[in-house]
Amino acid sequence: KRVITNDAGSNWFNMKPAAMTEDLKKDIALIRSRNYLDPKRFYKSSDPTGKFVQVGTVIEGPTEFFSSRLTKKQRRGNLVDEIMADPASADYAKNKYKRMQQEQTAKSLQRRRGRRGARK
C-alpha cells in the first residue's frame, strides 16, 4: 500500500508544492518556450510541468564581478521582465513578428488575387 504525501519525497528534501501565482505561471511558460527565444541554441524538450517547483536567486561569486554579473539597473523582478528588457531578445522578437506579418499579408494578397481572377 502506497502512502500519498504532499511533498516531493526524501530524495528531494521533502520539497513542498509551490503556490502557482500568475508570475510563476508566466515564468514557467517562458522557460518551456525558450527554444523560440534564441534560434541558435538547442534545448532538449522539457518535461510536463509538475507541482513541485522552486524559484531562487542566483548569487554571483566575488570573481564574477566584472565578467558575468547583472547590474542593479539590469535586474528585474521576474524572468519575463528580464527577457523583455534584454535588447537582443527584443530585437529578435520584433524581427520575427515583422517576418510573420509579411508572410501573412503576402498570403492574403495572393488569396485576394486568386478570388478576383475567379470572378471574371
Contact map, one row per residue, 1 for C-alpha under 8 A:
111000000000000000000000000000000000000000000000000000000000000000000000000000000000000000000000000000000000000000000000
111100000000000000000000000000000000000000000000000000000000000000000000000000000000000000000000000000000000000000000000
111110000000000000000000000000000000000000000000000000000000000000000000000000000000000000000000000000000000000000000000
011111000000000000000000000000000000000000000000000000000000000000000000000000000000000000000000000000000000000000000000
001111111000000000000000000000000000000000000000000000000000000000000000000000000000000000000000000000000000000000000000
000111110000000110000000000000000000000000000000000000000000000000000000000000000000000000000000000000000000000000000000
000011111000011110000000000000000000000000000000000100000000000000000000000000000000000000000000000000000000000000000000
000011111111111110000000000000000000000000000000000100000000000000000000000000000000000000000000000000000000000000000000
000010111111111000000000000000000000000000000000000000000000000000000000000000000000000000000000000000000000000000000000
000000011111110000000000000000000000000000000000000000000000000000000000000000000000000000000000000000000000000000000000
000000011111110000000000000000000000000000000000000000000000000000000000000000000000000000000000000000000000000000000000
000000011111111000000000000000000000000000000000000000000000000000000000000000000000000000000000000000000000000000000000
000000011111111000000000000000000000000000000000000000000000000000000000000000000000000000000000000000000000000000000000
000000111111111100000000000000000000000000000000000000000000000000000000000000000000000000000000000000000000000000000000
000000111001111110000000000000000000000000000000000100000000000000000000000000000000000000000000000000000000000000000000
000001110000011111000000000000000000000000000000000100000000000000000000000000000000000000000000000000000000000000000000
000001110000001111100000000000000000000000000000001110000000000000000000000000000000000000000000000000000000000000000000
000000000000000111110000000000000000000000000000001111000000000000000000000000000000000000000000000000000000000000000000
000000000000000011111000000000000000000000000000000000000000000000000000000000000000000000000000000000000000000000000000
000000000000000001111101100000000000000000000000000000000000000000000000000000000000000000000000000000000000000000000000
000000000000000000111111100000000000000000000000000000000000000000000000000000000000000000000000000000000000000000000000
000000000000000000011111110000000000000000000000000000000000000000000000000000000000000000000000000000000000000000000000
000000000000000000001111111000000000000000000000000000000000000000000000000001000000000000000000000000000000000000000000
000000000000000000011111111100000000000000000000000000000000000000000000000000000000000000000000000000000000000000000000
000000000000000000011111111110000000000000000000000000000000000000000000000000000000000000000000000000000000000000000000
000000000000000000000111111111000000000000000000000000000000000000000000000000010000000000000000000000000000000000000000
000000000000000000000011111111100000000000000000000000000000000000000000000001110000000000000000000000000000000000000000
000000000000000000000001111111110000000000000000100000000000000000000000000000000000000000000000000000000000000000000000
000000000000000000000000111111111000000000000000000000000000000000000000000000000000000000000000000000000000000000000000
000000000000000000000000011111111100000000000000000000000000000000000000000000110000000000000000000000000000000000000000
000000000000000000000000001111111100000000000000000000000000000000000000000000000000000000000000000000000000000000000000
000000000000000000000000000111111110000000000100000000000000000000000000000000000000000000000000000000000000000000000000
000000000000000000000000000011111111100000000000000000000000000000000000000000000000000000000000000000000000000000000000
000000000000000000000000000001111111110000100000000000000000000000000000000000000000000000000000000000000000000000000000
000000000000000000000000000000011111111011100000000000000000000000000000000000000000000000000000000000000000000000000000
000000000000000000000000000000001111111000000000000000000000000000000000000000000000000000000000000000000000000000000000
000000000000000000000000000000001111111000000000000000000000000000000000000000000000000010011000000000000000000000000000
000000000000000000000000000000000111111110000000000000000000000000000000000000000000000010000000000000000000000000000000
000000000000000000000000000000000011111111000000000000000000000000000000000000000000000000000000000000000000000000000000
000000000000000000000000000000000000011111000000000000000000000000000000000000000000000000000000000000000000000000000000
000000000000000000000000000000000010011111100000000000000000000000000000000000000000000000000000000000000000000000000000
000000000000000000000000000000000010001111110000000000000000000000000000000000000000000000000000000000000000000000000000
000000000000000000000000000000000110000011111000000000000000000000000000000000000000000000000000000000000000000000000000
000000000000000000000000000000000000000001111100000000000000000000000000000000000000000000000000000000000000000000000000
000000000000000000000000000000000000000000111110000000000000000000000000000000000000000000000000000000000000000000000000
000000000000000000000000000000010000000000011111000000000000000000000000000000000000000000000000000000000000000000000000
000000000000000000000000000000000000000000001111100000000000000000000000000000000000000000000000000000000000000000000000
000000000000000000000000000000000000000000000111110000000000000000000000000000000000000000000000000000000000000000000000
000000000000000000000000000100000000000000000011111000000000000000000000000000000000000000000000000000000000000000000000
000000000000000000000000000000000000000000000001111110000000000000000000000000000000000000000000000000000000000000000000
000000000000000011000000000000000000000000000000111110000000000000000000000000000000000000000000000000000000000000000000
000000110000001111000000000000000000000000000000011111000000000000000000000000000000000000000000000000000000000000000000
000000000000000011000000000000000000000000000000011111100000000000000000000000000000000000000000000000000000000000000000
000000000000000001000000000000000000000000000000000111110000000000000000000000000000000000000000000000000000000000000000
000000000000000000000000000000000000000000000000000011111000000000000000000000000000000000000000000000000000000000000000
000000000000000000000000000000000000000000000000000001111100000000000000000000000000000000000000000000000000000000000000
000000000000000000000000000000000000000000000000000000111110000000000000000000000000000000000000000000000000000000000000
000000000000000000000000000000000000000000000000000000011111000000000000000000000000000000000000000000000000000000000000
000000000000000000000000000000000000000000000000000000001111100000000000000000000000000000000000000000000000000000000000
000000000000000000000000000000000000000000000000000000000111110110001000000000000000000000000000000000000000000000000000
000000000000000000000000000000000000000000000000000000000011111110000000000000000000000000000000000000000000000000000000
000000000000000000000000000000000000000000000000000000000001111110000000000000000000000000000000000000000000000000000000
000000000000000000000000000000000000000000000000000000000000111111000000000000000000000000000000000000000000000000000000
000000000000000000000000000000000000000000000000000000000001111111111000000000000000000000000000000000000000000000000000
000000000000000000000000000000000000000000000000000000000001111111111000000000000000000000000000000000000000000000000000
000000000000000000000000000000000000000000000000000000000000001111111000000000000000000000000000000000000000000000000000
000000000000000000000000000000000000000000000000000000000000000111111000000000000000000000000000000000000000000000000000
000000000000000000000000000000000000000000000000000000000000000111111100000000000000000000000000000000000000000000000000
000000000000000000000000000000000000000000000000000000000001000111111110000000000000000000000000000000000000000000000000
000000000000000000000000000000000000000000000000000000000000000000011111111000000000000000000000000000000000000000000000
000000000000000000000000000000000000000000000000000000000000000000001111111000000000000000000000000000000000000000000000
000000000000000000000000000000000000000000000000000000000000000000000111111000000000000000000000000000000000000000000000
000000000000000000000000000000000000000000000000000000000000000000000111111000000000000000000000000000000000000000000000
000000000000000000000000000000000000000000000000000000000000000000000111111100000100100000000000000000000000000000000000
000000000000000000000000000000000000000000000000000000000000000000000111111110000100000000000000000000000000000000000000
000000000000000000000000000000000000000000000000000000000000000000000000011111101100000000000000000000000000000000000000
000000000000000000000000000000000000000000000000000000000000000000000000001111101100000000000000000000000000000000000000
000000000000000000000010001000000000000000000000000000000000000000000000000111111100000000000000000000000000000000000000
000000000000000000000000001001000000000000000000000000000000000000000000000111111110000000000000000000000000000000000000
000000000000000000000000011001000000000000000000000000000000000000000000000001111111000000000000000000000000000000000000
000000000000000000000000000000000000000000000000000000000000000000000000000111111111100000000000000000000000000000000000
000000000000000000000000000000000000000000000000000000000000000000000000011111111111110000000000000000000000000000000000
000000000000000000000000000000000000000000000000000000000000000000000000000000111111110011000000000000000000000000000000
000000000000000000000000000000000000000000000000000000000000000000000000000000011111111011000000000000000000000000000000
000000000000000000000000000000000000000000000000000000000000000000000000010000001111111001000000000000000000000000000000
000000000000000000000000000000000000000000000000000000000000000000000000000000000111111111000000000000000000000000000000
000000000000000000000000000000000000000000000000000000000000000000000000000000000001111111100000000000000000000000000000
000000000000000000000000000000000000000000000000000000000000000000000000000000000000011111110000000000000000000000000000
000000000000000000000000000000000000110000000000000000000000000000000000000000000011011111111000000000000000000000000000
000000000000000000000000000000000000000000000000000000000000000000000000000000000011111111111100000000000000000000000000
000000000000000000000000000000000000000000000000000000000000000000000000000000000000001111111110000000000000000000000000
000000000000000000000000000000000000100000000000000000000000000000000000000000000000000111111111000000000000000000000000
000000000000000000000000000000000000100000000000000000000000000000000000000000000000000011111111100000000000000000000000
000000000000000000000000000000000000000000000000000000000000000000000000000000000000000001111111110000000000000000000000
000000000000000000000000000000000000000000000000000000000000000000000000000000000000000000111111111000000000000000000000
000000000000000000000000000000000000000000000000000000000000000000000000000000000000000000011111111100000000000000000000
000000000000000000000000000000000000000000000000000000000000000000000000000000000000000000001111111110000000000000000000
000000000000000000000000000000000000000000000000000000000000000000000000000000000000000000000111111111000000000000000000
000000000000000000000000000000000000000000000000000000000000000000000000000000000000000000000011111111100000000000000000
000000000000000000000000000000000000000000000000000000000000000000000000000000000000000000000001111111110000000000000000
000000000000000000000000000000000000000000000000000000000000000000000000000000000000000000000000111111111000000000000000
000000000000000000000000000000000000000000000000000000000000000000000000000000000000000000000000011111111100000000000000
000000000000000000000000000000000000000000000000000000000000000000000000000000000000000000000000001111111110000000000000
000000000000000000000000000000000000000000000000000000000000000000000000000000000000000000000000000111111111000000000000
000000000000000000000000000000000000000000000000000000000000000000000000000000000000000000000000000011111111100000000000
000000000000000000000000000000000000000000000000000000000000000000000000000000000000000000000000000001111111110000000000
000000000000000000000000000000000000000000000000000000000000000000000000000000000000000000000000000000111111111000000000
000000000000000000000000000000000000000000000000000000000000000000000000000000000000000000000000000000011111111100000000
000000000000000000000000000000000000000000000000000000000000000000000000000000000000000000000000000000001111111110000000
000000000000000000000000000000000000000000000000000000000000000000000000000000000000000000000000000000000111111111000000
000000000000000000000000000000000000000000000000000000000000000000000000000000000000000000000000000000000011111111100000
000000000000000000000000000000000000000000000000000000000000000000000000000000000000000000000000000000000001111111110000
000000000000000000000000000000000000000000000000000000000000000000000000000000000000000000000000000000000000111111111000
000000000000000000000000000000000000000000000000000000000000000000000000000000000000000000000000000000000000011111111100
000000000000000000000000000000000000000000000000000000000000000000000000000000000000000000000000000000000000001111111110
000000000000000000000000000000000000000000000000000000000000000000000000000000000000000000000000000000000000000111111111
000000000000000000000000000000000000000000000000000000000000000000000000000000000000000000000000000000000000000011111111
000000000000000000000000000000000000000000000000000000000000000000000000000000000000000000000000000000000000000001111111
000000000000000000000000000000000000000000000000000000000000000000000000000000000000000000000000000000000000000000111111
000000000000000000000000000000000000000000000000000000000000000000000000000000000000000000000000000000000000000000011111
